[in-house]
Amino acid sequence: MATLVEKIAQHDGQVPYLEVRLDYLSEPAVPALPTRQGTEFIATCRPKREGGRYGGSEKDRLDLLGRAAHCGFTWLDLEHDVREVPDVPSATRIIRSYHCFDGFCPNLSARFQSLAQTGGDAVKMAVSVTRTRELGVLLEWMESLSSAIPFVVLGMGDWGQPSRFLGGFLGNLWTYVAETEDSSVAPGQFTLQQAQEWYRLSSWDRPPDIYGVLGNPVRHSLSPLIHNTLFRHYKLDKIYLPLALDQVDPWFGYVDQSRLSFQGFSVTLPFKTDVLEFVETKKSPVGALNTLVKRESNWEGLNTDYHGFLYPLKSNFSLRDKRAVVLGNGGVAHTVVKALQDEGVEVTIVGRNPKKVALFAKQYNCRQALFSDLPICADLCVNTTPVGQYPEVDESPLREDQLEFELVYDLIYRPRRTRLLELAGRKGLRTISGMEMFVEQAALQFVAWTGNDPDRNMIEEIIFEAIGSEE
C-alpha cells in the first residue's frame, strides 16, 4: 500500500486519468488520494472471472469499490455482469466493462448495446484480437459508433495494439498505458513515456496525418521514435505508429475506407513484396518496397533501402572492378545484390540452404556458395543476416579466420558495432555499420513524406540516446 500511495502522488496532476487496480494489492484496501485536483481516479478491482486477481467474495469486492467512491475516486469500473451498483456519491461515474479473452467478440454491436443499457456513464470493451483481419473489423466498427454514448474500445494483444493508438482519433475517452515496460497489466499496452513523448496522445486537438511501420515483428523498431521526434522538431501535425500485422490485405482494406488520414508507411519484413499489389505507381529499382506515400487517393511505392545502402558504401569505398560476398538471401539481400550489380560489382551470394541459394543466384545470375565454403576471397563482404542483432550481440555470421576482405559492411544497426565488425576491426579491415544505412534510408523516407530533408546527425543522436546503453 505504501508503494501504491507513493506512485499515486508521483503521477497525480501528470495524467488526466489514473486507474488504481485494487485487485493487485496483497490485501485489497482503499488508498488515500491526494487532496489537490488535476487527475481523475478510476477504481478497479477486477475479479478472476474477468481476468483480474481478486479472489474474495463479490459482496466484499463491491463494498471495497463503494468505499473507494466515498474516498475520492471519480470513476468505478464495474463489470458487465454486476447487478447491483454499490452505494456511491451522486457525482461518482460508472464504467461498464466487458473483456472478451477467449477470442474475437462475435457480435460487437449487440454487446455494446447491452453494456450501454446497464445505465453506466461510459462503456468499456476490451476484446482479443488474434489477427489483422479482426483488427480491421474492430476499427471499422469503432468508426461507426455514435459519440452519444461515451466509450473506450480496445483490441487486446500485439495484433490489437494499433487500436490503442488509433482509438483516441475514433472517439475513445482514453487509452490505458503502462507505467513502465515491466508493469504492463494487459497485452499490447505501451508505456506512459511513449504515449506522452513519442506519440503525444493527449495533445491532439484533431486527428493528425498518420504514418507507421508495417511488419512482423515491429515491437523493437526505432522508427516510431525517430520519425515522431522529427515530426515534432519540424512542427508537423503527423504521428508515426508501430503497426504489427500478420497480413497486409485486411489492413489496406480498412485504411482505404477509413475516415482517418493515413498518408504513408514504412514497410519491413515480411511485407516488402506483398505491398506491391496496393500501389498504383512504383519508383523502385528492385522488386520490393520499403516506403509507401499517399499521392492524392493513390499509393506510390519507393525503396529507400537501395540508395540508403549505397550512400555510405560509395562514400567510403570505390566499387570499380570489385568483387563482393553477400551473406544471406532474405528480403534485403535482393536490394543489396541488385544495387551492387548496378554498380558493376561481381557478387557471390552465400547462404545455408542449397536450394534457396541456387534459386537466388539464378534470379540474379550471380555466383553462389554456402557458409561451409568460406573463406572466399573478395574485396567486400556485406552481412544481410540477423546474426549478431540485439539482443544476441555476441554472435557473428563469420569467424575471424573467414574474413578475407578489404571492407566489411554489416547491415545490422543494433548494436552499432556488431561482433562481426569487431572481428573485422581486429584484423585491420575497414568497416561500415548498418547504422549509416538505417539513418540514410530513414532520412529519405522522411523526405518522401514531408519534403523536409532532415539532419542525419540528429537522427543518429536520437538512435544513440535510445540504444547507447546496448553498445
FIPA-214558 format. One record per residue (C-alpha): residue in three letters; x, y, z. Coordinates in steps of 0.05 Angstrom, whole numbers, padded with zeros to 5 digits, always signed. Example, Ala and Ser with C-alpha at 12.3 -4.5 7.8 and 13.67 -1.06 7.14 Angstrom:
// FIPA-214558
ala+00246-00090+00156
ser+00273-00021+00143
***
This chain:
// FIPA-214558
met+00000+00000+00000
ala+00057+00048+00016
thr+00086+00038-00053
leu+00018+00049-00086
val+00007+00114-00048
glu+00076+00137-00069
lys+00061+00122-00142
ile-00006+00158-00139
ala+00028+00220-00112
gln+00081+00216-00166
his+00030+00215-00223
asp-00024+00259-00194
gly-00031+00320-00238
gln+00014+00290-00291
val-00040+00249-00327
pro-00114+00263-00338
tyr-00136+00196-00311
leu-00104+00145-00265
glu-00131+00075-00257
val-00116+00041-00190
arg-00120-00034-00193
leu-00141-00053-00123
asp-00141-00127-00140
tyr-00065-00124-00147
leu-00056-00108-00074
ser-00039-00169-00030
glu-00092-00143+00018
pro-00143-00102-00021
ala-00158-00036+00011
val-00172+00036-00009
pro-00111+00082-00014
ala-00113+00154+00009
leu-00116+00202-00051
pro-00081+00269-00057
thr-00126+00328-00039
arg-00106+00371-00098
gln-00144+00369-00164
gly-00120+00353-00234
thr-00126+00278-00242
glu-00189+00236-00242
phe-00180+00169-00207
ile-00211+00104-00231
ala-00221+00048-00181
thr-00218-00022-00210
cys-00220-00087-00171
arg-00222-00139-00225
pro-00247-00208-00205
lys-00214-00271-00231
arg-00274-00286-00275
glu-00257-00223-00315
gly-00182-00234-00317
gly-00165-00199-00252
arg-00134-00222-00187
tyr-00188-00212-00135
gly-00209-00278-00105
gly-00254-00255-00047
ser-00329-00252-00044
glu-00369-00209-00092
lys-00401-00172-00034
asp-00333-00153-00004
arg-00308-00131-00073
leu-00367-00085-00085
asp-00363-00058-00014
leu-00289-00041-00028
leu-00308-00004-00092
gly-00363+00033-00055
arg-00313+00056-00003
ala-00266+00079-00059
ala-00322+00124-00086
his-00332+00155-00018
cys-00257+00166-00011
gly-00250+00209-00074
phe-00247+00162-00133
thr-00285+00195-00191
trp-00297+00132-00231
leu-00314+00060-00213
asp-00303+00004-00263
leu-00360-00046-00257
glu-00362-00110-00299
his-00419-00124-00347
asp-00449-00178-00301
val-00453-00135-00237
arg-00527-00129-00220
glu-00526-00082-00160
val-00486-00018-00163
pro-00454-00001-00095
asp-00479+00058-00055
val-00438+00116-00083
pro-00440+00192-00083
ser-00482+00223-00138
ala-00420+00252-00172
thr-00388+00183-00180
arg-00386+00160-00252
ile-00393+00087-00272
ile-00355+00050-00327
arg-00390-00013-00351
ser-00336-00060-00376
tyr-00332-00125-00415
his-00270-00166-00430
cys-00271-00219-00484
phe-00209-00262-00472
asp-00230-00325-00508
gly-00227-00297-00579
phe-00256-00241-00621
cys-00324-00217-00598
pro-00374-00246-00648
asn-00426-00191-00642
leu-00394-00124-00624
ser-00456-00081-00633
ala-00501-00126-00591
arg-00450-00129-00535
phe-00440-00054-00537
gln-00515-00040-00534
ser-00523-00090-00477
leu-00469-00053-00437
ala-00500+00015-00453
gln-00567-00008-00427
thr-00538-00022-00357
gly-00540+00052-00344
gly-00467+00069-00335
asp-00434+00134-00354
ala-00385+00101-00403
val-00378+00034-00438
lys-00311-00003-00440
met-00300-00063-00485
ala-00233-00100-00490
val-00233-00156-00540
ser-00179-00206-00560
val-00151-00193-00629
thr-00113-00252-00658
arg-00102-00229-00729
thr-00103-00167-00772
arg-00170-00184-00804
glu-00202-00179-00735
leu-00166-00113-00723
gly-00195-00085-00787
val-00265-00106-00767
leu-00257-00075-00698
leu-00230-00008-00724
glu-00283-00003-00778
trp-00337-00016-00726
met-00308+00036-00679
glu-00315+00087-00735
ser-00389+00072-00736
leu-00401+00086-00662
ser-00440+00148-00641
ser-00410+00198-00594
ala-00476+00199-00556
ile-00450+00141-00513
pro-00381+00154-00483
phe-00337+00093-00495
val-00268+00061-00491
val-00258+00004-00541
leu-00192-00033-00544
gly-00164-00093-00581
met-00121-00135-00534
gly-00056-00169-00555
asp+00000-00149-00603
trp-00046-00152-00663
gly-00096-00107-00628
gln-00045-00055-00605
pro-00060-00006-00663
ser-00129+00004-00634
arg-00097+00032-00570
phe-00064+00087-00611
leu-00120+00100-00662
gly-00177+00095-00612
gly-00166+00167-00589
phe-00178+00191-00660
leu-00241+00147-00666
gly-00277+00171-00603
asn-00246+00135-00544
leu-00248+00174-00478
trp-00178+00149-00461
thr-00129+00093-00473
tyr-00094+00051-00420
val-00018+00054-00415
ala+00032+00020-00370
glu+00075+00059-00321
thr+00137+00023-00348
glu+00152-00034-00397
asp+00155-00083-00339
ser+00089-00062-00307
ser+00040-00076-00364
val-00024-00109-00340
ala-00053-00123-00408
pro-00023-00150-00473
gly-00008-00095-00523
gln-00001-00037-00474
phe+00054+00013-00487
thr+00084+00059-00435
leu+00065+00126-00407
gln+00130+00156-00432
gln+00117+00131-00503
ala+00046+00158-00500
gln+00069+00227-00477
glu+00136+00236-00511
trp+00134+00193-00573
tyr+00061+00197-00594
arg+00037+00260-00557
leu-00031+00225-00550
ser-00061+00277-00503
ser-00041+00337-00545
trp-00081+00326-00609
asp-00140+00373-00620
arg-00158+00336-00683
pro-00134+00272-00717
pro-00065+00283-00748
asp-00038+00252-00812
ile-00019+00181-00794
tyr+00044+00143-00814
gly+00072+00078-00788
val+00115+00017-00797
leu+00082-00046-00825
gly+00116-00110-00806
asn+00121-00171-00761
pro+00152-00160-00712
val+00156-00085-00700
arg+00159-00085-00624
his+00232-00063-00621
ser+00231-00017-00682
leu+00264+00051-00670
ser+00227+00082-00729
pro+00169+00109-00685
leu+00219+00145-00640
ile+00258+00173-00699
his+00200+00198-00742
asn+00158+00224-00684
thr+00218+00263-00659
leu+00229+00292-00729
phe+00155+00309-00736
arg+00157+00346-00670
his+00223+00381-00689
tyr+00194+00406-00755
lys+00127+00424-00722
leu+00086+00377-00766
asp+00017+00351-00747
lys+00036+00279-00760
ile+00042+00216-00719
tyr+00081+00152-00733
leu+00058+00085-00703
pro+00083+00014-00697
leu+00033-00029-00736
ala+00044-00103-00725
leu+00007-00143-00778
asp+00001-00216-00798
gln-00027-00197-00866
val-00028-00132-00905
asp-00092-00145-00946
pro-00142-00133-00889
trp-00101-00073-00865
phe-00107-00037-00931
gly-00180-00059-00934
tyr-00191-00018-00871
val-00144+00040-00889
asp-00177+00052-00957
gln-00246+00063-00926
ser-00224+00097-00861
arg-00241+00169-00846
leu-00172+00176-00815
ser-00116+00208-00856
phe-00065+00152-00869
gln-00010+00184-00911
gly+00050+00139-00910
phe+00082+00074-00886
ser+00149+00043-00876
val+00148-00029-00896
thr+00193-00081-00865
leu+00196-00157-00864
pro+00157-00197-00886
phe+00115-00149-00928
lys+00164-00115-00976
thr+00137-00152-01036
asp+00066-00162-01011
val+00052-00087-01014
leu+00066-00084-01089
glu-00006-00101-01105
phe-00031-00039-01067
val+00010+00013-01104
glu-00012+00049-01167
thr+00059+00074-01183
lys+00126+00044-01165
lys+00192+00080-01163
ser+00239+00025-01142
pro+00299-00006-01178
val+00283-00072-01145
gly+00220-00115-01138
ala+00210-00096-01065
leu+00185-00034-01029
asn+00201-00005-00961
thr+00163+00061-00966
leu+00092+00079-00986
val+00069+00150-00998
lys-00003+00174-01008
arg-00008+00215-01071
glu-00079+00244-01072
ser-00120+00179-01069
asn-00067+00131-01093
trp-00007+00096-01061
glu+00063+00106-01090
gly+00117+00055-01073
leu+00190+00071-01062
asn+00253+00035-01039
thr+00298+00078-00997
asp+00338+00017-00976
tyr+00371+00016-01044
his+00400+00086-01040
gly+00408+00082-00965
phe+00453+00021-00974
leu+00496+00051-01030
tyr+00506+00120-01000
pro+00554+00102-00942
leu+00588+00049-00985
lys+00604+00094-01044
ser+00624+00150-00996
asn+00679+00105-00966
phe+00697+00055-01020
ser+00708+00051-01095
leu+00665-00003-01126
arg+00701-00004-01192
asp+00722-00075-01213
lys+00705-00101-01144
arg+00680-00170-01120
ala+00631-00177-01063
val+00606-00232-01018
val+00535-00222-00994
leu+00515-00263-00932
gly+00442-00284-00930
asn+00387-00290-00983
gly+00328-00257-00947
gly+00289-00195-00966
val+00342-00141-00960
ala+00393-00185-00996
his+00354-00175-01061
thr+00363-00099-01054
val+00437-00106-01037
val+00453-00152-01095
lys+00415-00110-01146
ala+00449-00046-01121
leu+00518-00078-01124
gln+00506-00106-01194
asp+00481-00039-01218
glu+00549-00011-01196
gly+00586-00065-01236
val+00606-00108-01176
glu+00613-00183-01184
val+00571-00216-01130
thr+00573-00283-01095
ile+00511-00298-01053
val+00523-00341-00991
gly+00470-00379-00952
arg+00457-00444-00913
asn+00402-00475-00954
pro+00429-00500-01021
lys+00362-00497-01057
lys+00347-00426-01034
val+00417-00402-01051
ala+00413-00434-01120
leu+00345-00402-01134
phe+00370-00334-01112
ala+00434-00339-01153
lys+00394-00359-01215
gln+00348-00298-01206
tyr+00407-00250-01206
asn+00455-00290-01249
cys+00508-00287-01196
arg+00556-00336-01163
gln+00534-00378-01104
ala+00565-00410-01043
leu+00548-00440-00976
phe+00574-00416-00909
ser+00614-00481-00906
asp+00652-00459-00969
leu+00681-00398-00934
pro+00731-00365-00933
ile+00723-00336-01003
cys+00770-00282-01026
ala+00733-00218-01045
asp+00740-00143-01036
leu+00676-00132-00998
cys+00632-00171-00951
val+00560-00149-00936
asn+00521-00183-00880
thr+00446-00183-00891
thr+00431-00237-00840
pro+00404-00221-00770
val+00461-00258-00736
gly+00491-00212-00683
gln+00430-00168-00677
tyr+00408-00144-00608
pro+00400-00179-00560
glu+00445-00235-00588
val+00504-00186-00592
asp+00558-00239-00581
glu+00543-00277-00644
ser+00575-00268-00713
pro+00558-00300-00780
leu+00633-00308-00794
arg+00695-00327-00755
glu+00756-00282-00755
asp+00794-00332-00799
gln+00739-00326-00852
leu+00748-00251-00861
glu+00789-00244-00925
phe+00763-00176-00948
glu+00783-00103-00953
leu+00717-00079-00923
val+00661-00110-00882
tyr+00592-00078-00883
asp+00543-00104-00831
leu+00471-00081-00843
ile+00453-00093-00770
tyr+00449-00026-00734
arg+00431-00051-00665
pro+00484-00054-00637
arg+00522-00004-00678
arg+00587-00043-00673
thr+00569-00116-00680
arg+00613-00175-00663
leu+00627-00184-00738
leu+00653-00112-00743
glu+00695-00122-00681
leu+00728-00183-00712
ala+00739-00145-00777
gly+00769-00086-00740
arg+00815-00133-00702
lys+00844-00156-00769
gly+00853-00084-00792
leu+00796-00086-00842
arg+00754-00025-00859
thr+00683-00029-00833
ile+00615+00004-00844
ser+00559-00002-00793
gly+00487-00014-00812
met+00472+00048-00773
glu+00494+00090-00832
met+00446+00055-00879
phe+00390+00058-00828
val+00399+00133-00818
glu+00401+00147-00892
gln+00341+00105-00911
ala+00301+00136-00854
ala+00320+00206-00877
leu+00299+00190-00948
gln+00232+00165-00923
phe+00222+00230-00884
val+00237+00270-00947
ala+00187+00229-00987
trp+00132+00241-00935
thr+00144+00314-00917
gly+00191+00347-00967
asn+00238+00364-00909
asp+00310+00338-00914
pro+00328+00322-00841
asp+00395+00328-00807
arg+00428+00259-00808
asn+00468+00276-00745
met+00402+00290-00709
ile+00376+00221-00729
glu+00439+00189-00704
glu+00433+00225-00637
ile+00361+00202-00630
ile+00382+00130-00641
phe+00444+00134-00597
glu+00403+00162-00539
ala+00355+00103-00546
ile+00406+00046-00553
gly+00470+00075-00526
ser+00466+00030-00465
glu+00468-00031-00511
glu+00535-00013-00543
***
